[in-house]
Amino acid sequence: MAKSQQTFSKSEKEKKRLKKREDKRKKMEARKLEKDENGAGGIPIAYVDHNGNLTDTPPDPSMKVKVKAENIEIGIPKKEEGDEEEFDPIRTGKVSFYDNSKGFGFIIDLETNEKHFTHVSGIIDDIAEDDKVTFELEKGQRGMNAVRVKQA
């Protein structure tokens, strides 16, 4: 007599597959019923009030603001002569660390409290730690570097 090709593990896998298919069908039917109960289903409507906040109630028509099309600016507004602030390139700071043998150090800006790297090639006067200095900033490989460093 020939032995049955259906093993225990095969029959278990088949049962799991059928159960999974049945669960999927039940979930689909439940979603359909829920959709029918809630009406159209989908995304609920959201409104924007006069402050620009999202709400679930329609906005009050009396709060509506009229805007003329020519008043809408798209892009960056043009600068006027009085808009520009004067920028002083010379900054003051304090030397937090300086190594003469290696030729580099760090300066803390007194206005912004940011640390800036400085190299011996950008130093005009001799400096040491805790000296007050004036310097200018220049874009370097890893951020802003202090250059033209002088004692204050």
C-alpha positions as a printed NumPy array, in Angstrom:
array([[  0.   ,   0.   ,   0.   ],
       [  1.15 ,   3.487,  -0.85 ],
       [  1.688,   5.94 ,   1.924],
       [ -0.392,   9.151,   1.92 ],
       [  1.449,  12.22 ,   0.608],
       [ -0.37 ,  14.414,   3.145],
       [  1.913,  14.805,   6.185],
       [  1.011,  16.373,   9.508],
       [  2.981,  19.602,   8.822],
       [  1.401,  19.983,   5.366],
       [ -2.099,  19.666,   6.8  ],
       [ -1.258,  22.182,   9.564],
       [  0.057,  24.676,   7.012],
       [ -3.103,  24.223,   4.937],
       [ -5.298,  24.836,   8.02 ],
       [ -3.348,  28.025,   8.864],
       [ -3.658,  29.273,   5.272],
       [ -7.423,  28.697,   5.239],
       [ -7.839,  30.347,   8.655],
       [ -5.834,  33.377,   7.495],
       [ -7.984,  33.678,   4.358],
       [-11.176,  33.476,   6.475],
       [ -9.909,  36.14 ,   8.925],
       [ -9.08 ,  38.448,   6.025],
       [-12.576,  38.001,   4.568],
       [-14.19 ,  38.772,   7.956],
       [-12.109,  41.957,   8.384],
       [-13.088,  43.102,   4.9  ],
       [-16.796,  42.565,   5.652],
       [-16.455,  44.419,   8.969],
       [-14.868,  47.405,   7.179],
       [-17.694,  47.443,   4.62 ],
       [-20.318,  47.432,   7.397],
       [-18.518,  50.224,   9.254],
       [-18.307,  52.285,   6.063],
       [-22.053,  51.854,   5.461],
       [-22.888,  52.877,   9.052],
       [-20.753,  56.049,   8.922],
       [-22.179,  57.186,   5.599],
       [-19.725,  57.975,   2.829],
       [-16.662,  57.072,   4.9  ],
       [-13.273,  58.419,   3.909],
       [-11.694,  61.603,   5.191],
       [-13.766,  63.927,   7.388],
       [-14.06 ,  67.56 ,   6.264],
       [-11.76 ,  70.122,   7.88 ],
       [-12.208,  73.893,   7.738],
       [ -9.746,  76.735,   8.201],
       [-10.859,  79.525,  10.549],
       [ -9.94 ,  83.244,  10.261],
       [ -6.694,  82.648,  12.24 ],
       [ -5.533,  79.868,   9.907],
       [ -6.25 ,  77.017,  12.352],
       [ -7.961,  73.766,  11.294],
       [-11.416,  73.186,  12.812],
       [-14.307,  70.778,  12.287],
       [-16.919,  73.579,  12.177],
       [-17.444,  75.879,   9.188],
       [-15.938,  79.372,   9.569],
       [-18.083,  82.389,  10.47 ],
       [-18.758,  84.354,   7.24 ],
       [-18.67 ,  87.682,   9.139],
       [-14.986,  87.092,  10.035],
       [-13.987,  86.678,   6.378],
       [-11.228,  89.053,   5.221],
       [-11.153,  90.375,   1.659],
       [ -7.726,  90.357,  -0.007],
       [ -6.998,  92.011,  -3.33 ],
       [ -5.041,  89.947,  -5.826],
       [ -2.496,  92.721,  -6.456],
       [ -1.613,  92.798,  -2.723],
       [ -0.444,  89.171,  -2.748],
       [  3.328,  88.92 ,  -3.14 ],
       [  4.767,  85.693,  -4.427],
       [  8.435,  85.225,  -3.621],
       [ 10.815,  87.375,  -1.619],
       [  9.725,  91.001,  -1.206],
       [ 12.038,  93.634,  -2.674],
       [ 14.361,  95.343,  -0.185],
       [ 13.993,  99.034,   0.392],
       [ 16.915, 101.335,   1.204],
       [ 15.984, 101.709,   4.892],
       [ 15.467,  97.949,   5.434],
       [ 19.129,  96.925,   5.49 ],
       [ 20.851,  96.779,   8.858],
       [ 24.407,  97.966,   9.189],
       [ 26.701,  94.963,   9.681],
       [ 29.966,  95.537,  11.492],
       [ 32.457,  92.931,  10.228],
       [ 34.835,  93.547,  13.136],
       [ 33.871,  91.542,  16.217],
       [ 35.24 ,  91.398,  19.728],
       [ 35.98 ,  88.246,  21.639],
       [ 38.086,  86.444,  24.199],
       [ 40.72 ,  83.797,  23.473],
       [ 39.538,  80.603,  25.176],
       [ 42.41 ,  78.391,  23.985],
       [ 45.618,  78.996,  22.005],
       [ 48.575,  76.702,  21.411],
       [ 51.686,  78.495,  20.058],
       [ 53.509,  75.263,  19.218],
       [ 50.643,  73.952,  17.056],
       [ 49.582,  77.366,  15.737],
       [ 45.827,  77.305,  16.33 ],
       [ 43.258,  78.267,  18.916],
       [ 39.65 ,  79.185,  19.632],
       [ 38.032,  82.561,  20.225],
       [ 34.646,  83.056,  21.934],
       [ 32.57 ,  85.862,  20.402],
       [ 31.36 ,  88.184,  23.198],
       [ 28.076,  89.031,  21.395],
       [ 26.901,  85.566,  20.349],
       [ 29.02 ,  83.342,  22.674],
       [ 29.969,  81.195,  19.661],
       [ 33.376,  79.539,  19.457],
       [ 35.415,  80.269,  16.33 ],
       [ 38.576,  78.517,  15.169],
       [ 41.64 ,  80.62 ,  14.431],
       [ 44.928,  79.678,  12.78 ],
       [ 48.347,  81.298,  13.133],
       [ 48.096,  82.481,   9.501],
       [ 45.098,  84.686,  10.419],
       [ 46.666,  86.241,  13.519],
       [ 48.266,  89.704,  13.299],
       [ 49.35 ,  90.354,  16.936],
       [ 50.708,  87.83 ,  19.433],
       [ 47.85 ,  86.43 ,  21.501],
       [ 47.536,  84.235,  24.589],
       [ 44.662,  82.659,  26.505],
       [ 42.139,  85.04 ,  28.136],
       [ 43.224,  87.978,  25.909],
       [ 40.538,  90.325,  24.575],
       [ 40.808,  90.459,  20.797],
       [ 39.116,  91.925,  17.741],
       [ 38.655,  89.737,  14.685],
       [ 36.697,  89.202,  11.492],
       [ 34.842,  86.066,  10.419],
       [ 35.524,  84.147,   7.254],
       [ 33.907,  80.957,   5.924],
       [ 36.23 ,  77.985,   6.365],
       [ 35.997,  74.259,   5.655],
       [ 34.19 ,  73.458,   8.916],
       [ 32.35 ,  76.699,   9.645],
       [ 33.325,  80.259,  10.413],
       [ 36.994,  81.008,  11.147],
       [ 38.39 ,  84.043,  12.968],
       [ 40.866,  85.96 ,  10.775],
       [ 42.77 ,  89.246,  11.107],
       [ 42.97 ,  88.733,  14.881],
       [ 44.415,  91.675,  16.866],
       [ 44.647,  92.401,  20.577],
       [ 41.977,  94.858,  21.714]])
